[in-house]
Amino acid sequence: MDEVKVGILELLRRRGPLPIYRIAKELGLSYGAAQWHVFYLEREGLVSTYRSGNRRYAAISPAADVLKIIKVEDVLRDVMLSLRAYGVTPDMTVHEAIQVLSGRAPHLAETIKRMAEERYKREGERENDN
């Protein structure tokens, strides 16, 4: 997906439904270009459009595949917030974090354990290559 379409999705995700002319203005596009990109996103099922008065609006489609819209950065921020809510802080060792999470969120404890083991394994392989 090109930068313009990503920009439209990001704008709609942050601001909600917007008239096509507003999308064009915000992204520095002609109305026709904005309309074409919105049409493409609508055809892909990511955006819905509707008319209100003499304006056409675009919005993130309720049926949109959110995995095509949500950014990894946002998910990682949510993961960090969840870990902090469980009492895990960035300065803890992995062992300490696993202990904190074991009773309250065993799925997160297991994921962190596997990721740490995988990291350790990769570091060992790098050392052996040198």
N, CA, C and O atoms as a MOPAC input file, in Angstrom:
PM7 MOZYME 1SCF
protein

 N      0.85000 1    -1.16700 1     0.00000 1
 C      0.00000 1     0.00000 1     0.00000 1
 C      0.90200 1     1.23800 1     0.00000 1
 O      1.86500 1     1.30400 1     0.76300 1
 N      0.59400 1     2.20500 1    -0.84400 1
 C      1.45400 1     3.38700 1    -0.95600 1
 C      1.24700 1     4.36700 1     0.19700 1
 O      0.31000 1     4.23300 1     0.98500 1
 N      2.13000 1     5.34600 1     0.28000 1
 C      2.13500 1     6.30200 1     1.39500 1
 C      0.83800 1     7.10600 1     1.50100 1
 O      0.38000 1     7.40400 1     2.60400 1
 N      0.25400 1     7.45300 1     0.36700 1
 C     -0.97400 1     8.25700 1     0.38700 1
 C     -2.11000 1     7.46400 1     1.03700 1
 O     -2.84400 1     7.99300 1     1.87200 1
 N     -2.24900 1     6.21000 1     0.65200 1
 C     -3.32500 1     5.38600 1     1.22000 1
 C     -3.10100 1     5.15000 1     2.71700 1
 O     -4.04300 1     5.18000 1     3.50900 1
 N     -1.85700 1     4.91800 1     3.08500 1
 C     -1.51900 1     4.76800 1     4.50600 1
 C     -1.84400 1     6.06400 1     5.25200 1
 O     -2.37000 1     6.03500 1     6.36400 1
 N     -1.52900 1     7.18800 1     4.63300 1
 C     -1.83300 1     8.48600 1     5.23700 1
 C     -3.32700 1     8.69400 1     5.44200 1
 O     -3.75200 1     9.21500 1     6.47300 1
 N     -4.12100 1     8.28700 1     4.46100 1
 C     -5.57700 1     8.40400 1     4.58600 1
 C     -6.09200 1     7.53800 1     5.72700 1
 O     -6.90600 1     7.98700 1     6.53500 1
 N     -5.62000 1     6.30300 1     5.79300 1
 C     -6.05000 1     5.40500 1     6.86800 1
 C     -5.64800 1     5.94600 1     8.23000 1
 O     -6.42800 1     5.88900 1     9.18100 1
 N     -4.43800 1     6.46900 1     8.32700 1
 C     -3.95800 1     7.02700 1     9.59200 1
 C     -4.80600 1     8.23100 1     9.99900 1
 O     -5.17500 1     8.37300 1    11.16400 1
 N     -5.10900 1     9.08500 1     9.04000 1
 C     -5.93500 1    10.26600 1     9.29900 1
 C     -7.32600 1     9.85500 1     9.78200 1
 O     -7.83500 1    10.41200 1    10.75500 1
 N     -7.93000 1     8.89800 1     9.11400 1
 C     -9.26700 1     8.43300 1     9.50200 1
 C     -9.23200 1     7.70000 1    10.84100 1
 O    -10.17800 1     7.78600 1    11.62500 1
 N     -8.15900 1     6.99300 1    11.09500 1
 C     -8.03100 1     6.27700 1    12.37100 1
 C     -7.95300 1     7.27900 1    13.52600 1
 O     -8.56400 1     7.07700 1    14.57500 1
 N     -7.19500 1     8.36000 1    13.32500 1
 C     -7.03300 1     9.36000 1    14.38100 1
 C     -8.23500 1    10.27500 1    14.53200 1
 O     -8.63300 1    10.59100 1    15.65400 1
 N     -8.82100 1    10.70500 1    13.42200 1
 C     -9.82200 1    11.76000 1    13.47500 1
 C    -11.25200 1    11.28900 1    13.26200 1
 O    -12.19100 1    12.04700 1    13.50600 1
 N    -11.43800 1    10.05000 1    12.81000 1
 C    -12.79400 1     9.57800 1    12.54400 1
 C    -13.24000 1     9.98200 1    11.15100 1
 O    -12.42400 1    10.41900 1    10.34100 1
 N    -14.54100 1     9.83900 1    10.86200 1
 C    -15.05400 1    10.14900 1     9.52100 1
 C    -14.72800 1    11.58100 1     9.10400 1
 O    -14.85000 1    12.51700 1     9.89300 1
 N    -14.31100 1    11.72900 1     7.85000 1
 C    -13.97600 1    13.05300 1     7.31100 1
 C    -14.51400 1    13.19200 1     5.89700 1
 O    -14.59000 1    12.21000 1     5.15800 1
 N    -14.89200 1    14.41900 1     5.51600 1
 C    -15.26100 1    14.63800 1     4.11400 1
 C    -14.03100 1    14.45700 1     3.21800 1
 O    -12.90600 1    14.73100 1     3.63700 1
 N    -14.25000 1    14.00100 1     2.00300 1
 C    -13.14600 1    13.76600 1     1.06800 1
 C    -12.32500 1    15.05100 1     0.87500 1
 O    -11.09700 1    15.00100 1     0.80500 1
 N    -13.01600 1    16.20800 1     0.78700 1
 C    -12.27500 1    17.45400 1     0.57100 1
 C    -11.31700 1    17.72400 1     1.73000 1
 O    -10.23700 1    18.27300 1     1.51300 1
 N    -11.69000 1    17.34900 1     2.95900 1
 C    -10.84500 1    17.56000 1     4.13100 1
 C     -9.62200 1    16.63500 1     4.07000 1
 O     -8.51000 1    17.03900 1     4.41200 1
 N     -9.84400 1    15.39500 1     3.63300 1
 C     -8.72800 1    14.44700 1     3.45800 1
 C     -7.74400 1    15.02900 1     2.44800 1
 O     -6.53400 1    15.02600 1     2.67400 1
 N     -8.27600 1    15.53100 1     1.32500 1
 C     -7.42700 1    16.12000 1     0.28500 1
 C     -6.62000 1    17.28300 1     0.85500 1
 O     -5.41100 1    17.37000 1     0.63900 1
 N     -7.28300 1    18.16400 1     1.57600 1
 C     -6.61300 1    19.34600 1     2.13100 1
 C     -5.53200 1    18.94800 1     3.13200 1
 O     -4.41800 1    19.47000 1     3.08900 1
 N     -5.86500 1    18.01500 1     4.04200 1
 C     -4.91600 1    17.58100 1     5.08000 1
 C     -3.66200 1    16.93500 1     4.48400 1
 O     -2.56200 1    17.08300 1     5.01700 1
 N     -3.84600 1    16.21600 1     3.36900 1
 C     -2.71600 1    15.47800 1     2.78500 1
 C     -2.09600 1    16.18700 1     1.58500 1
 O     -1.17500 1    15.66500 1     0.95800 1
 N     -2.60300 1    17.37800 1     1.26600 1
 C     -2.04800 1    18.13600 1     0.14200 1
 C     -2.31300 1    17.50200 1    -1.20400 1
 O     -1.45800 1    17.53700 1    -2.08900 1
 N     -3.50200 1    16.91700 1    -1.36900 1
 C     -3.88500 1    16.25800 1    -2.61600 1
 C     -4.97500 1    17.05400 1    -3.31100 1
 O     -5.65500 1    17.87200 1    -2.69200 1
 N     -5.13100 1    16.80700 1    -4.59200 1
 C     -6.30000 1    17.35300 1    -5.28200 1
 C     -7.50900 1    16.54000 1    -4.82200 1
 O     -7.36300 1    15.42000 1    -4.33500 1
 N     -8.69900 1    17.10900 1    -4.98000 1
 C     -9.90800 1    16.38400 1    -4.59900 1
 C    -10.00300 1    15.08000 1    -5.38600 1
 O    -10.33300 1    14.03500 1    -4.82400 1
 N     -9.71400 1    15.14100 1    -6.68900 1
 C     -9.78900 1    13.94600 1    -7.53700 1
 C     -8.84800 1    12.84700 1    -7.09300 1
 O     -9.21200 1    11.67200 1    -7.09500 1
 N     -7.61900 1    13.22900 1    -6.70700 1
 C     -6.64800 1    12.23100 1    -6.24600 1
 C     -7.11900 1    11.60200 1    -4.94000 1
 O     -7.04200 1    10.38500 1    -4.77000 1
 N     -7.60800 1    12.43300 1    -4.01400 1
 C     -8.10600 1    11.90000 1    -2.74100 1
 C     -9.27800 1    10.95900 1    -2.98900 1
 O     -9.36700 1     9.89300 1    -2.38100 1
 N    -10.16000 1    11.35200 1    -3.87000 1
 C    -11.33200 1    10.52900 1    -4.19700 1
 C    -10.90000 1     9.17100 1    -4.77200 1
 O    -11.46900 1     8.13500 1    -4.42800 1
 N     -9.88900 1     9.18900 1    -5.65000 1
 C     -9.42200 1     7.94500 1    -6.25000 1
 C     -8.82800 1     7.01800 1    -5.19200 1
 O     -9.12500 1     5.82400 1    -5.17900 1
 N     -7.99700 1     7.55600 1    -4.31000 1
 C     -7.37300 1     6.73400 1    -3.26700 1
 C     -8.43600 1     6.18600 1    -2.30300 1
 O     -8.36100 1     5.03000 1    -1.88600 1
 N     -9.41300 1     7.01100 1    -1.95600 1
 C    -10.49900 1     6.54900 1    -1.07900 1
 C    -11.29100 1     5.44500 1    -1.77800 1
 O    -11.66500 1     4.45800 1    -1.14400 1
 N    -11.55300 1     5.60300 1    -3.08400 1
 C    -12.25500 1     4.56800 1    -3.84400 1
 C    -11.48500 1     3.24700 1    -3.78200 1
 O    -12.07200 1     2.18500 1    -3.57600 1
 N    -10.16600 1     3.32800 1    -3.96300 1
 C     -9.33000 1     2.12900 1    -3.89900 1
 C     -9.45400 1     1.47000 1    -2.52600 1
 O     -9.63300 1     0.25500 1    -2.43300 1
 N     -9.35900 1     2.27300 1    -1.45800 1
 C     -9.45500 1     1.73000 1    -0.09300 1
 C    -10.84700 1     1.16000 1     0.17500 1
 O    -10.99400 1     0.18300 1     0.91000 1
 N    -11.85700 1     1.77000 1    -0.42000 1
 C    -13.22100 1     1.25100 1    -0.26400 1
 C    -13.35100 1    -0.09400 1    -0.96700 1
 O    -13.96800 1    -1.02100 1    -0.44300 1
 N    -12.77300 1    -0.18900 1    -2.14000 1
 C    -12.80500 1    -1.44800 1    -2.89300 1
 C    -12.08800 1    -2.56200 1    -2.13700 1
 O    -12.47100 1    -3.72700 1    -2.23900 1
 N    -11.04200 1    -2.20900 1    -1.37400 1
 C    -10.30200 1    -3.17700 1    -0.57000 1
 C    -11.01600 1    -3.52300 1     0.73700 1
 O    -10.57600 1    -4.41200 1     1.46600 1
 N    -12.10700 1    -2.82900 1     1.03500 1
 C    -12.87500 1    -3.10600 1     2.24600 1
 C    -12.35500 1    -2.41500 1     3.49700 1
 O    -12.77900 1    -2.73900 1     4.60600 1
 N    -11.44300 1    -1.47100 1     3.32900 1
 C    -10.84700 1    -0.80000 1     4.48300 1
 C    -11.58700 1     0.48000 1     4.86400 1
 O    -11.53600 1     0.91600 1     6.01400 1
 N    -12.27000 1     1.07400 1     3.90000 1
 C    -12.95000 1     2.35000 1     4.10100 1
 C    -14.37000 1     2.24600 1     3.57800 1
 O    -14.63100 1     1.55900 1     2.59000 1
 N    -15.28100 1     2.92800 1     4.24300 1
 C    -16.66300 1     3.06200 1     3.76800 1
 C    -16.89400 1     4.53200 1     3.45800 1
 O    -16.33300 1     5.40400 1     4.12200 1
 N    -17.71200 1     4.81000 1     2.45800 1
 C    -18.06200 1     6.19700 1     2.15900 1
 C    -19.57200 1     6.35500 1     2.23400 1
 O    -20.32500 1     5.40000 1     2.04300 1
 N    -19.99400 1     7.56800 1     2.51300 1
 C    -21.42200 1     7.89000 1     2.53100 1
 C    -21.58400 1     9.36500 1     2.20200 1
 O    -20.65800 1    10.15900 1     2.36300 1
 N    -22.76000 1     9.71100 1     1.74600 1
 C    -23.05200 1    11.08500 1     1.38100 1
 C    -23.91200 1    11.71100 1     2.46100 1
 O    -24.86900 1    11.10700 1     2.94700 1
 N    -23.55500 1    12.92900 1     2.82600 1
 C    -24.35700 1    13.70900 1     3.75800 1
 C    -24.48300 1    15.10300 1     3.16400 1
 O    -23.49900 1    15.83800 1     3.07800 1
 N    -25.68000 1    15.46500 1     2.75900 1
 C    -25.87100 1    16.72900 1     2.05200 1
 C    -25.13500 1    16.66700 1     0.73100 1
 O    -25.32200 1    15.73100 1    -0.04700 1
 N    -24.30300 1    17.65500 1     0.47600 1
 C    -23.55000 1    17.64400 1    -0.78400 1
 C    -22.10600 1    17.17300 1    -0.59700 1
 O    -21.28100 1    17.35000 1    -1.49400 1
 N    -21.79400 1    16.58400 1     0.54100 1
 C    -20.43100 1    16.10700 1     0.82000 1
 C    -20.37200 1    14.59800 1     0.90500 1
 O    -21.30100 1    13.94400 1     1.38000 1
 N    -19.26200 1    14.05900 1     0.43600 1
 C    -18.99800 1    12.63000 1     0.55000 1
 C    -17.99300 1    12.45000 1     1.66900 1
 O    -16.94600 1    13.09700 1     1.68400 1
 N    -18.31300 1    11.57100 1     2.60700 1
 C    -17.46400 1    11.29000 1     3.76400 1
 C    -16.81900 1     9.92300 1     3.61600 1
 O    -17.35000 1     9.03300 1     2.95100 1
 N    -15.67500 1     9.77700 1     4.24200 1
 C    -14.99200 1     8.48600 1     4.31200 1
 C    -14.74400 1     8.16700 1     5.78900 1
 O    -14.49600 1     9.05500 1     6.60500 1
 N    -14.81800 1     6.88100 1     6.10200 1
 C    -14.57700 1     6.41300 1     7.46800 1
 C    -13.96400 1     5.02200 1     7.38300 1
 O    -14.14000 1     4.30900 1     6.39500 1
 N    -13.24500 1     4.65100 1     8.43200 1
 C    -12.73800 1     3.27800 1     8.50600 1
 C    -13.94100 1     2.36000 1     8.49700 1
 O    -14.88600 1     2.56000 1     9.26100 1
 N    -13.91400 1     1.36700 1     7.65100 1
 C    -15.03500 1     0.43900 1     7.52000 1
 C    -15.15700 1    -0.43000 1     8.76400 1
 O    -14.15700 1    -0.95000 1     9.25900 1
 N    -16.39100 1    -0.59200 1     9.27900 1
 C    -16.56800 1    -1.47300 1    10.44200 1
 C    -16.12700 1    -2.90600 1    10.15500 1
 O    -15.73800 1    -3.63800 1    11.06500 1
 N    -16.19000 1    -3.29800 1     8.89600 1
 C    -15.81300 1    -4.66200 1     8.51300 1
 C    -14.34100 1    -4.76300 1     8.12400 1
 O    -13.88700 1    -5.82300 1     7.69200 1
 N    -13.59300 1    -3.67100 1     8.27400 1
 C    -12.19100 1    -3.66100 1     7.85700 1
 C    -11.36500 1    -4.65200 1     8.66600 1
 O    -11.60900 1    -4.86500 1     9.85400 1
 N    -10.40200 1    -5.24000 1     8.01300 1
 C     -9.44600 1    -6.11800 1     8.68300 1
 C     -8.48000 1    -5.21500 1     9.45500 1
 O     -7.58900 1    -4.60500 1     8.86300 1
 N     -8.65800 1    -5.13400 1    10.75800 1
 C     -7.86900 1    -4.19700 1    11.56700 1
 C     -6.37200 1    -4.47600 1    11.48400 1
 O     -5.56500 1    -3.57800 1    11.72600 1
 N     -5.99300 1    -5.69300 1    11.14800 1
 C     -4.57500 1    -6.00900 1    11.03700 1
 C     -3.92400 1    -5.27900 1     9.86200 1
 O     -2.70200 1    -5.13900 1     9.81100 1
 N     -4.75100 1    -4.81500 1     8.91700 1
 C     -4.23300 1    -4.04900 1     7.79600 1
 C     -4.14100 1    -2.56200 1     8.12000 1
 O     -3.59400 1    -1.78900 1     7.33200 1
 N     -4.66600 1    -2.16100 1     9.26200 1
 C     -4.72700 1    -0.74200 1     9.60400 1
 C     -3.84800 1    -0.40000 1    10.79900 1
 O     -3.11100 1     0.58500 1    10.76800 1
 N     -3.92300 1    -1.20500 1    11.84500 1
 C     -3.20500 1    -0.90300 1    13.08400 1
 C     -1.71000 1    -1.09800 1    12.88500 1
 O     -1.27800 1    -2.07100 1    12.26600 1
 N     -0.92700 1    -0.17000 1    13.41300 1
 C      0.52700 1    -0.22500 1    13.27200 1
 C      1.16100 1    -1.00500 1    14.42200 1
 O      0.65100 1    -1.01100 1    15.54300 1
 N      2.25900 1    -1.64700 1    14.12900 1
 C      2.99700 1    -2.41900 1    15.12800 1
 C      3.38400 1    -1.52100 1    16.30000 1
 O      3.32900 1    -1.94000 1    17.45600 1
 N      3.77200 1    -0.29200 1    15.99700 1
 C      4.15400 1     0.66200 1    17.03600 1
 C      3.04700 1     0.81400 1    18.08500 1
 O      3.32500 1     0.86400 1    19.28400 1
 N      1.79500 1     0.88600 1    17.62800 1
 C      0.66900 1     1.03000 1    18.55500 1
 C      0.48100 1    -0.22000 1    19.40100 1
 O      0.19500 1    -0.13100 1    20.59500 1
 N      0.64200 1    -1.38200 1    18.78200 1
 C      0.49900 1    -2.64000 1    19.51500 1
 C      1.60300 1    -2.78000 1    20.56000 1
 O      1.34400 1    -3.20000 1    21.68800 1
 N      2.81900 1    -2.43100 1    20.18900 1
 C      3.93100 1    -2.52300 1    21.14300 1
 C      3.72800 1    -1.57700 1    22.32400 1
 O      4.06200 1    -1.91500 1    23.46000 1
 N      3.18400 1    -0.40100 1    22.05500 1
 C      2.88900 1     0.53900 1    23.14300 1
 C      1.85900 1    -0.08500 1    24.08600 1
 O      1.98500 1     0.01500 1    25.30700 1
 N      0.83200 1    -0.73500 1    23.51000 1
 C     -0.18800 1    -1.39000 1    24.32900 1
 C      0.39400 1    -2.53400 1    25.14800 1
 O      0.01100 1    -2.72800 1    26.30200 1
 N      1.32000 1    -3.29300 1    24.56000 1
 C      1.97300 1    -4.38800 1    25.28600 1
 C      2.73800 1    -3.82700 1    26.47800 1
 O      2.65700 1    -4.36600 1    27.58200 1
 N      3.47300 1    -2.75500 1    26.25400 1
 C      4.24700 1    -2.15000 1    27.35000 1
 C      3.31900 1    -1.65100 1    28.45400 1
 O      3.61500 1    -1.82700 1    29.63600 1
 N      2.20000 1    -1.03100 1    28.08100 1
 C      1.23600 1    -0.56400 1    29.07900 1
 C      0.65200 1    -1.74000 1    29.86500 1
 O      0.46100 1    -1.64700 1    31.07700 1
 N      0.37100 1    -2.83900 1    29.17400 1
 C     -0.16700 1    -4.02600 1    29.84200 1
 C      0.84500 1    -4.59800 1    30.81600 1
 O      0.49700 1    -4.95600 1    31.94100 1
 N      2.09500 1    -4.68500 1    30.38900 1
 C      3.13000 1    -5.21100 1    31.27300 1
 C      3.27000 1    -4.34100 1    32.51900 1
 O      3.40300 1    -4.85500 1    33.63000 1
 N      3.24000 1    -3.03400 1    32.33200 1
 C      3.33000 1    -2.12900 1    33.49200 1
 C      2.13000 1    -2.28600 1    34.41500 1
 O      2.26800 1    -2.20000 1    35.63500 1
 N      0.94900 1    -2.51700 1    33.83600 1
 C     -0.25400 1    -2.71700 1    34.65000 1
 C     -0.12500 1    -3.97000 1    35.51400 1
 O     -0.69500 1    -4.04000 1    36.60200 1
 N      0.62600 1    -4.95900 1    35.02700 1
 C      0.86000 1    -6.17800 1    35.80500 1
 C      2.03300 1    -6.03500 1    36.77300 1
 O      2.32800 1    -6.96200 1    37.52800 1
 N      2.70200 1    -4.88400 1    36.75700 1
 C      3.80200 1    -4.65100 1    37.68900 1
 C      5.18400 1    -4.88500 1    37.12100 1
 O      6.16300 1    -4.88500 1    37.86700 1
 N      5.28600 1    -5.08400 1    35.81500 1
 C      6.58800 1    -5.29100 1    35.18600 1
 C      7.14900 1    -3.92800 1    34.77900 1
 O      6.45500 1    -3.12000 1    34.16100 1
 N      8.40800 1    -3.68400 1    35.13400 1
 C      9.06400 1    -2.43500 1    34.76200 1
 C     10.24300 1    -2.73200 1    33.84000 1
 O     10.80000 1    -3.82900 1    33.88600 1
 N     10.62900 1    -1.76700 1    33.00200 1
 C     11.71500 1    -2.00600 1    32.03200 1
 C     13.05200 1    -2.37300 1    32.66000 1
 O     13.87800 1    -3.00600 1    32.00300 1
 N     13.28700 1    -1.99400 1    33.91000 1
 C     14.57900 1    -2.28300 1    34.53700 1
 C     14.65300 1    -3.67100 1    35.16900 1
 O     15.70800 1    -4.05700 1    35.67300 1
 N     13.56000 1    -4.42600 1    35.15400 1
 C     13.55600 1    -5.79300 1    35.71600 1
 C     14.33000 1    -6.75100 1    34.81500 1
 O     14.44600 1    -6.53100 1    33.60900 1
 N     14.84800 1    -7.80000 1    35.41000 1
 C     15.40500 1    -8.87900 1    34.59700 1
 C     14.24100 1    -9.69100 1    34.05400 1
 O     13.11200 1    -9.57100 1    34.53000 1
 N     14.51600 1   -10.50100 1    33.07500 1
 C     13.46600 1   -11.35600 1    32.51700 1
 C     12.95800 1   -12.31700 1    33.58200 1
 O     11.75800 1   -12.58400 1    33.65600 1
 N     13.85000 1   -12.83000 1    34.39400 1
 C     13.46100 1   -13.74000 1    35.47400 1
 C     12.46600 1   -13.07700 1    36.42000 1
 O     11.45200 1   -13.67200 1    36.78600 1
 N     12.76700 1   -11.82800 1    36.81500 1
 C     11.85400 1   -11.09800 1    37.70700 1
 C     10.49600 1   -10.86200 1    37.05100 1
 O      9.45500 1   -11.00900 1    37.69100 1
 N     10.51600 1   -10.49700 1    35.77500 1
 C      9.26100 1   -10.24500 1    35.05700 1
 C      8.41900 1   -11.51600 1    34.97200 1
 O      7.20100 1   -11.47300 1    35.14700 1
 N      9.06500 1   -12.63600 1    34.70600 1
 C      8.34300 1   -13.91300 1    34.61800 1
 C      7.71800 1   -14.26300 1    35.96800 1
 O      6.58600 1   -14.74200 1    36.02400 1
 N      8.44800 1   -14.02500 1    37.04700 1
 C      7.89000 1   -14.28600 1    38.38000 1
 C      6.65100 1   -13.42800 1    38.63700 1
 O      5.64500 1   -13.92000 1    39.14800 1
 N      6.72700 1   -12.15500 1    38.28400 1
 C      5.59200 1   -11.24800 1    38.49100 1
 C      4.39100 1   -11.68900 1    37.65700 1
 O      3.25300 1   -11.63700 1    38.12300 1
 N      4.64500 1   -12.11700 1    36.43600 1
 C      3.56300 1   -12.44700 1    35.50700 1
 C      3.00400 1   -13.85500 1    35.66200 1
 O      1.87300 1   -14.11000 1    35.25000 1
 N      3.75500 1   -14.76100 1    36.23600 1
 C      3.36400 1   -16.17600 1    36.28600 1
 C      1.95600 1   -16.40500 1    36.81500 1
 O      1.20200 1   -17.18000 1    36.22800 1
 N      1.59000 1   -15.75800 1    37.89600 1
 C      0.26900 1   -15.98400 1    38.46900 1
 C     -0.83500 1   -15.19500 1    37.80000 1
 O     -1.96800 1   -15.66700 1    37.70500 1
 N     -0.51400 1   -13.98700 1    37.33200 1
 C     -1.54000 1   -13.08500 1    36.82200 1
 C     -1.71300 1   -13.13400 1    35.30800 1
 O     -2.81700 1   -12.92600 1    34.80500 1
 N     -0.64700 1   -13.40200 1    34.58600 1
 C     -0.70900 1   -13.42000 1    33.12000 1
 C      0.28300 1   -14.44400 1    32.58400 1
 O      1.29400 1   -14.07600 1    31.98500 1
 N     -0.00300 1   -15.73500 1    32.79800 1
 C      0.95600 1   -16.76700 1    32.39900 1
 C      1.25800 1   -16.77000 1    30.89600 1
 O      2.35600 1   -17.14800 1    30.48700 1
 N      0.29600 1   -16.35500 1    30.07800 1
 C      0.53200 1   -16.30300 1    28.63100 1
 C      1.62400 1   -15.28100 1    28.29500 1
 O      2.44400 1   -15.51500 1    27.40700 1
 N      1.63300 1   -14.15000 1    29.00600 1
 C      2.68300 1   -13.15600 1    28.78700 1
 C      4.02100 1   -13.64400 1    29.33700 1
 O      5.06700 1   -13.42100 1    28.72700 1
 N      3.98500 1   -14.30700 1    30.48500 1
 C      5.21700 1   -14.84900 1    31.07500 1
 C      5.86600 1   -15.83800 1    30.11000 1
 O      7.08000 1   -15.81300 1    29.91200 1
 N      5.06400 1   -16.69500 1    29.52100 1
 C      5.58100 1   -17.70300 1    28.58300 1
 C      6.13200 1   -17.04400 1    27.32100 1
 O      7.17600 1   -17.45700 1    26.81700 1
 N      5.45700 1   -16.04500 1    26.81400 1
 C      5.92500 1   -15.34500 1    25.61400 1
 C      7.25300 1   -14.65600 1    25.87200 1
 O      8.17200 1   -14.75400 1    25.05900 1
 N      7.36100 1   -13.96900 1    26.98500 1
 C      8.61200 1   -13.27600 1    27.33200 1
 C      9.74300 1   -14.28300 1    27.51500 1
 O     10.86700 1   -14.04000 1    27.07600 1
 N      9.45400 1   -15.39900 1    28.15200 1
 C     10.46600 1   -16.43700 1    28.35900 1
 C     10.98100 1   -16.95700 1    27.01000 1
 O     12.18900 1   -17.06600 1    26.80200 1
 N     10.04600 1   -17.27900 1    26.08900 1
 C     10.44700 1   -17.79200 1    24.77400 1
 C     11.26300 1   -16.76100 1    23.99400 1
 O     12.24900 1   -17.10600 1    23.34100 1
 N     10.85100 1   -15.50600 1    24.06500 1
 C     11.57900 1   -14.45500 1    23.35100 1
 C     12.99200 1   -14.28100 1    23.91200 1
 O     13.94400 1   -14.09800 1    23.15400 1
 N     13.12800 1   -14.33800 1    25.23500 1
 C     14.44700 1   -14.20800 1    25.85900 1
 C     15.34000 1   -15.38800 1    25.48400 1
 O     16.52300 1   -15.20900 1    25.19400 1
 N     14.77100 1   -16.59300 1    25.49000 1
 C     15.55000 1   -17.78100 1    25.11700 1
 C     16.00600 1   -17.69200 1    23.66500 1
 O     17.13600 1   -18.05400 1    23.34000 1
 N     15.12500 1   -17.21200 1    22.79600 1
 C     15.44500 1   -17.05200 1    21.37700 1
 C     16.55000 1   -16.01500 1    21.18500 1
 O     17.45300 1   -16.20200 1    20.36900 1
 N     16.47200 1   -14.93800 1    21.93200 1
 C     17.50300 1   -13.89400 1    21.85900 1
 C     18.85500 1   -14.44500 1    22.31200 1
 O     19.87700 1   -14.20800 1    21.66800 1
 N     18.85300 1   -15.17800 1    23.41900 1
 C     20.07800 1   -15.77000 1    23.94100 1
 C     20.70100 1   -16.72400 1    22.91700 1
 O     21.91600 1   -16.74800 1    22.71900 1
 N     19.84300 1   -17.49600 1    22.28500 1
 C     20.29300 1   -18.45200 1    21.26900 1
 C     20.93600 1   -17.71800 1    20.08600 1
 O     21.99800 1   -18.12400 1    19.61700 1
 N     20.30600 1   -16.64600 1    19.60200 1
 C     20.85400 1   -15.86900 1    18.48000 1
 C     22.19100 1   -15.23100 1    18.85000 1
 O     23.11900 1   -15.21700 1    18.04100 1
 N     22.29000 1   -14.70200 1    20.07400 1
 C     23.54400 1   -14.08600 1    20.51400 1
 C     24.66300 1   -15.12000 1    20.57000 1
 O     25.80400 1   -14.83000 1    20.21100 1
 N     24.33000 1   -16.32900 1    21.02100 1
 C     25.32300 1   -17.40000 1    21.06200 1
 C     25.78300 1   -17.79800 1    19.66800 1
 O     26.96200 1   -18.08200 1    19.45800 1
 N     24.86600 1   -17.82000 1    18.72300 1
 C     25.21200 1   -18.15300 1    17.34800 1
 C     26.11800 1   -17.08200 1    16.74400 1
 O     27.04000 1   -17.40100 1    15.99200 1
 N     25.86100 1   -15.82200 1    17.06700 1
 C     26.69400 1   -14.72800 1    16.55500 1
 C     28.11500 1   -14.82500 1    17.10700 1
 O     29.08700 1   -14.59700 1    16.38700 1
 N     28.22500 1   -15.16500 1    18.38900 1
 C     29.54500 1   -15.28500 1    19.01000 1
 C     30.32500 1   -16.44200 1    18.37000 1
 O     31.53500 1   -16.34200 1    18.16400 1
 N     29.62700 1   -17.53300 1    18.05900 1
 C     30.29100 1   -18.68600 1    17.43500 1
 C     30.74200 1   -18.38300 1    16.01800 1
 O     31.71300 1   -18.97000 1    15.54000 1
 N     30.04800 1   -17.46600 1    15.33100 1
 C     30.42700 1   -17.10000 1    13.96800 1
 C     31.68000 1   -16.24400 1    13.94500 1
 O     32.37800 1   -16.19900 1    12.93200 1
 N     31.97700 1   -15.56300 1    15.04600 1
 C     33.16100 1   -14.67200 1    15.09200 1
 C     34.37000 1   -15.42900 1    15.47600 1
 O     35.45500 1   -14.85400 1    15.56700 1

